[in-house]
Amino acid sequence: MFAPPPGYGNGVQHQRLPANGRPRRSSGKFCLKCICCCYCFLIVLLLVLAGITFYLYMEYKPEIPSYKVINMDVKKLAIDQKDLTINVNFVVHAEANNPNSHIGFKYGKDSAVDVYYKTTNLCSGQLPSFEQGHKNITVMNIEMTGKNGFGNDLQDALKENQKNGQIPLLVTVKAPVSVILGSLPLREFTVHVKCHLVIDSLLSGTKPRIVSSRYDVDASF
């Protein structure tokens, strides 16, 4: 019978070495160290960003600008009974108030202003493109025109509202705005304003009185 080679079956396992004769290093520990370093870096970065944000907030004390419709001129409002359309020309006088001492705003060109009676668009226009400085109130005169369908039901409703002196209108504004921090322009965002108005008249050649108003302001990036 052949005897087993020395060391065989004695419970001792022998490790095979690579061709260069050196044992291989474990890659698991190296990956774990890399992951730990990445997490530490992210934590430090978040803390730094949080500190910068807190500093800027305390230093500049940002406030959201406010908007309101001061009044409006009804230059023309005529209903054509032949094709049941309404022809409108308004001038809306609106106010933008920037209460910030160190933050300015730049209003871009691609804005849109619309006036609705119920769900019908009466007229449309655009805000002027301008840069608003610190602690500034700017009054905008927005020329608005439109010709849209206006059926008998809407005419009857408008006559009733006109009689009661309670005409509900919705003015919507969509404007691209850039924040100017000190003298540094930041990323542009879009301001959305909804102004729910109740006025007392919509007769041509008049300046209606605003009975009540409510504003919703939102922004998207």
C-alpha positions in Angstrom: 0.0 0.0 0.0 1.1 3.5 -0.8 1.6 5.9 2.2 -0.1 9.3 1.9 2.3 12.2 1.4 3.4 14.1 4.5 0.8 16.5 5.9 -2.1 14.8 4.1 -5.2 14.3 6.2 -3.8 16.0 9.2 -6.3 18.8 9.2 -3.9 21.5 8.0 -4.9 23.4 4.8 -2.2 24.9 2.7 -2.8 28.3 0.9 -1.8 28.5 -2.8 0.4 31.5 -3.5 0.2 33.5 -6.7 2.9 33.1 -9.4 5.0 35.9 -7.9 5.1 34.1 -4.6 3.3 37.0 -2.6 0.0 36.6 -0.8 -2.9 38.6 -2.3 -4.2 41.6 -0.3 -7.9 41.6 0.6 -9.9 44.1 -1.5 -12.8 44.2 0.9 -11.0 46.4 3.5 -9.9 48.8 0.7 -13.5 49.2 -0.6 -14.8 49.7 3.0 -12.2 52.5 3.5 -13.2 54.2 0.2 -16.9 54.1 1.2 -16.1 55.5 4.7 -14.1 58.3 3.1 -16.9 59.2 0.7 -19.5 59.3 3.5 -17.2 61.5 5.6 -16.7 63.9 2.6 -20.4 64.1 1.9 -21.1 64.9 5.6 -18.5 67.6 5.7 -19.8 69.1 2.4 -23.4 69.2 3.7 -22.3 70.8 6.9 -20.3 73.5 4.9 -23.3 74.1 2.6 -25.6 74.4 5.6 -23.3 76.8 7.3 -23.0 79.0 4.1 -26.8 78.9 3.7 -27.4 80.0 7.3 -24.8 82.7 7.0 -26.4 84.1 3.8 -29.8 83.9 5.3 -28.8 85.8 8.4 -26.7 88.3 6.4 -29.2 89.2 3.7 -32.5 88.3 5.4 -34.4 87.5 2.1 -38.1 88.4 1.8 -40.5 87.4 -1.0 -41.5 90.4 -3.1 -45.2 91.2 -3.2 -47.5 92.1 -6.1 -50.9 93.8 -6.4 -53.2 95.4 -8.9 -53.6 99.1 -8.1 -56.3 99.8 -10.6 -57.2 99.4 -14.3 -58.6 101.4 -17.2 -61.3 99.9 -19.4 -60.4 101.6 -22.7 -62.7 99.3 -24.7 -65.2 96.5 -24.1 -67.6 95.7 -26.9 -69.7 92.6 -27.5 -70.4 91.7 -31.1 -73.8 90.0 -31.3 -73.2 88.7 -34.8 -70.4 86.3 -34.0 -70.8 86.4 -30.2 -67.3 87.7 -29.4 -66.0 90.3 -26.9 -63.4 92.8 -27.9 -61.4 94.1 -24.9 -58.6 96.7 -24.4 -57.5 97.1 -20.7 -54.6 98.9 -19.1 -53.7 97.2 -15.8 -51.7 99.2 -13.3 -49.8 96.7 -11.1 -47.2 97.2 -8.4 -44.1 95.0 -7.6 -42.7 95.7 -4.2 -39.1 94.5 -3.3 -38.6 94.8 0.4 -35.0 93.5 0.5 -32.1 95.7 1.4 -29.4 93.6 -0.4 -31.3 91.5 -3.0 -32.6 92.7 -6.4 -34.6 91.1 -9.1 -34.4 91.0 -12.9 -37.7 90.4 -14.8 -37.2 88.7 -18.1 -38.9 89.2 -21.5 -41.0 86.0 -21.8 -43.7 86.9 -19.4 -47.5 86.5 -19.8 -50.4 88.3 -18.2 -54.0 87.2 -18.7 -57.4 88.4 -17.5 -60.3 86.0 -17.2 -64.0 86.4 -16.6 -65.1 83.0 -15.2 -63.2 80.6 -17.5 -63.1 82.9 -20.5 -59.9 84.8 -21.4 -60.8 88.4 -22.0 -57.3 89.8 -22.9 -53.6 89.2 -22.7 -50.4 91.2 -22.4 -46.8 91.2 -21.1 -44.9 92.7 -18.2 -42.1 95.1 -19.1 -38.6 93.7 -18.8 -36.7 95.6 -16.1 -34.3 95.3 -13.2 -35.7 96.1 -9.7 -33.3 97.4 -7.2 -33.2 97.2 -3.4 -36.1 98.5 -1.3 -37.9 99.4 -4.5 -41.5 99.7 -5.5 -42.1 99.6 -9.3 -45.5 100.4 -10.9 -46.1 98.7 -14.3 -48.7 99.8 -16.8 -49.6 96.7 -18.7 -51.5 97.1 -22.0 -53.8 94.2 -22.7 -56.0 93.3 -25.7 -58.1 90.4 -26.7 -61.0 89.1 -28.9 -62.6 85.9 -27.8 -65.9 84.0 -27.9 -68.5 85.4 -25.5 -71.8 83.5 -25.6 -75.3 84.5 -24.4 -74.8 82.8 -21.0 -71.7 84.8 -20.3 -73.4 88.0 -21.4 -76.3 87.4 -19.1 -73.9 86.6 -16.2 -71.9 89.8 -16.9 -75.0 91.9 -17.0 -76.1 90.5 -13.6 -72.7 91.1 -12.1 -72.6 94.6 -13.6 -76.0 95.4 -12.0 -74.8 94.2 -8.6 -71.5 95.9 -8.9 -69.7 92.6 -8.2 -67.7 91.4 -11.2 -65.2 88.6 -10.5 -62.0 88.6 -12.5 -58.9 86.5 -12.4 -55.5 88.1 -13.3 -52.7 85.6 -13.9 -49.1 86.4 -14.2 -46.2 84.2 -15.3 -42.8 85.9 -15.3 -39.2 84.7 -15.5 -37.2 86.3 -12.7 -33.5 86.2 -11.7 -32.3 86.9 -8.2 -29.4 89.4 -7.9 -27.5 88.9 -4.7 -25.4 92.0 -4.2 -24.2 92.4 -7.7 -24.1 88.7 -8.6 -27.0 87.3 -10.7 -28.2 83.9 -9.6 -30.3 81.2 -11.2 -33.5 82.2 -13.0 -36.9 80.9 -11.8 -40.5 81.5 -12.8 -43.0 83.5 -10.6 -46.7 82.6 -10.8 -49.2 85.1 -9.5 -52.9 84.6 -9.3 -54.9 87.8 -8.4 -58.6 87.2 -7.6 -60.3 90.6 -8.1 -63.9 91.8 -7.7 -64.5 95.1 -9.4 -67.7 97.2 -9.6 -67.9 97.9 -13.4 -66.6 96.9 -16.8 -68.0 99.7 -18.9 -65.9 101.2 -21.7 -64.1 104.4 -20.8 -64.2 103.8 -17.0 -61.8 103.2 -14.2 -63.4 100.4 -12.2 -63.2 100.4 -8.4 -61.5 97.3 -6.8 -64.0 95.9 -4.3 -61.8 93.1 -3.0 -58.7 91.3 -3.9 -56.8 88.1 -3.0 -53.3 87.0 -4.2 -51.6 83.7 -4.5 -47.8 83.8 -5.3 -45.8 80.7 -6.2 -42.4 80.0 -7.9 -41.0 77.1 -10.0 -37.4 76.3 -11.0 
